[in-house]
Amino acid sequence: MNRGVFVTGTDTGCGKTHASVTLIRALRARGLRVTGFKPVAAGADWCDGEWRNDDASALLAASGLDLPYATVNPYCFAPAIAPHLAAAEERVTVSPGPINAAFAKLCGASDFVVVEGAGGWRVPLGPDLDIQRLALVLGLPVILVVGLRLGCLNHAVLSEQAIKASGAVFLGWVGSQVDPEMPRLRQNIATLESILPVPCLGILPHVDAAGAADCASPIAIDAVLGL
């Protein structure tokens, strides 16, 4: 059984956190202790003596485990800008060491870890680190979240090609309808299913989209677990 997955996306705002939280809840429903992990986050508010990112807080809340925020999100920067720029402004170098240490603690406290990246697959985190390299360092299979909106077909194919070229284990993709009025939603999903050579692991509808539920499908947990 896989001990974790790395959730990346076609771009910023594609629904990675929504997919990660949904995945955490579905895994917990199987009786597993699950935690979310947001190694690097940019965009935070000051809360209880530390900077906290909304996405990382959502992952922590979904897990239901009593874990320190700083373990779930070891690198948290205040400005909502590219992570490497935020880190540079604070004169911080994002490196794998603290991330690996936090990941080890989370593995010891849970059965499964859902790691959420930042932005898309090739987002830089520092001079010698980006999301791709981070996923490879953690050694986790990858799930691609495709933001269902105009332009998603190109973004999905380019992301899929980059993930496979990296040598990472690519489990499949999850569709997340981020545009509540996306035209030809069903046809776009069908196109993604035909052009992506990895399985669709689920479709998450937009809560406010009329008829979106007709296209929804639950996360394929057995595939995520590698069963």
N, C-alpha and C positions, 0 to 999 in steps of 0.2 A: 504494500500500500504506500502511495506517496505520502510523505510527511508534510508536504506543503506545495504551494503553487505560487508563481510570480505572475501577477496581473498587470499587463501593460495595455496601452491603448493606441488608437489610430492618431490621436492628438489630444490636446488639452480640452477638457470639458466634454469628453466623449461618454462619460458615465462609468468610469473605473470604480469610483467609490460606491455607487449604487450597485454595481455588479459584485464588488467585493463584500459588501454588507449582506447582499442576498445570498451569496455563497457561504458566508460564515453562518448565517441562520439555517441554511439547508443542511450544512454539515453538523451543526449542533443538534438538529432534529434527528440525526442518525445516532445520537448519543455520544458524540465526540467532544472533547474539550478543544475549542478552537480559539485562536487569537488572530487579530489582524496586526499587520506590521507595515508602517509607513516610514521607511528608512530616511527619506529626505522630503521635506515639505517647505514650500515658500508661500507665505500668506497666513498670518497668525494674529491672534489677539492676546493681550496680557491677562492671564488668569491664574490666581492662586500662586503668584510668585514666579511664573514661567510663561514663555510663549507657547500657545497651543493652537494648532491648526484644526479647522473644522472637520476635514476629512479624516485625519488621524483620530480625533475624538469620536467620530462616528464608528470607526473600526473598533475602538476600545469599548464603546458602549455596546456594540453588537456582540462582542465576545462574552460579556458577562463575567469576566475574570477580574480579580483584584490585582491589577498590574500597574506599576508606575508609568505615568505618561511618557517620561523620558526614555523608557525602554521600548515602548511602542513606536516612538518617533524620536530617534537620537539626534537628528539634525533638523532643527525647526528655525526658520528665518521669518522675520516679521513682514518684509515687503512682498507683495504678490507679484513677483517678477520671475524671470528664469532663475532656477536654483543656483547655477554657477555664478550668476551676477550677484544674487543676494549673499552668497557665501563670500565672494570677493569683497563686497562692501563691508562685511563684518570681519574681514581678515581671517576667515576660517577656511581651511582646506578640507573638503569632504573626502574621506578616505575609507577603505573597506574595513580597517581594524575595528573601530567602534561599532560599525554596522554588524560585523560578524559576531562581536561580543554580545550585542543586544539580541541578535537572532538566536544565539546559543541559549540565552536565558529564556527566550520565548519557547524554544523547542523543549526545554526542560519543564516548562510550566503547562504545556498543552500537548495534545495529540496531533494537531495539524495547524500550520501557520499559513495564513493568506497574506502574501506580500503585495502591496500596491505600489507601483512605480510612480513617477512624476512625469506628466505629459506623455509623450510618445516614446518609442523604442530607442531612438538615438539622441534623446535630450542630454546635453552635457551637464555634469555635476561638478566637474573640476578639471584641472589641467590634464589629468590622466585617467579620468573616470567618467563614464556615461551610464545610462540605464542599461544598455546592452551588456556592458562589462559587469555591472552590478549583478544582473540576473545570472550571468555565467559564474561569477564568484560564489554566489549562494548555491548554485548547482540545482536550481529548481526547474521543473517543467513550466512552460509558459502558456498563459491564456491571453488571447488578444481580444480586447473589447472594441467593437466597431460601433462608433457613434452613428446611428441611423439618421442621416440627413443628406442633403444634396452634396455630392462630392465624396461620399463614403466609399464608393467602389474603387476609385483610384487610391485613396488612402489605405484601404484594406489590402489591396494587392501589393502595394509597395511595402507595407509593414510586414506582410506575410513573407515576402521574398527576403527581406532583411533578417527576420527572425530565423528562417531556415538556413540562410547563408552563414549565420553566426555559429551554427552547430548546436544551438539550444534545442532541447526536446520541446516540440510544439504540440500541445494537447489539442488545441482547437480554438474556436472563436465564439464570443457571445455578442449578440446584437443588443444594443441599447438605444431605444428611440428617444433621442434628445430633441428632435423637432416634432412637436405635437401635431403639426400640419404637413408632415412630409408627404408629398404626392407619390402615388404608386408604391406605397410601403411594401405591400406583399410582393410586387414584382421585383423590387430591389433586394428583398431578402432571398427570393428565388435565384436572382443573379449571383448574389454572394455565395449561395450554396453550390452553384455550378462552377464558379471561377476560383474558389478557394479550395486547395487540395487537402484541407484538414476539416474535421467535422464541426458542425454547428453544435455547441453545447447548451444553447438556450437562447431565447429571445425575451428581453425585458421591455414591456411596453411603457409608453409615457402615460402617467396616471391621468392626465387631462385630455388624452386624445380619444376622440370618438371612434369606436371600432378597433382601437389598437389591441384590445384584449383578444380579438379574433386571431391575431398573429402571434400571440404569446406562447411560449413553451417553457417549462420549468428547467432549471439547471440539471444537466445529466451528471448527477453526483457520482455514480459508479465510474464514469469515464474520468472524472476529476481525481478520484481516489486511485485510479489505475487498476480497477477490478475487472 
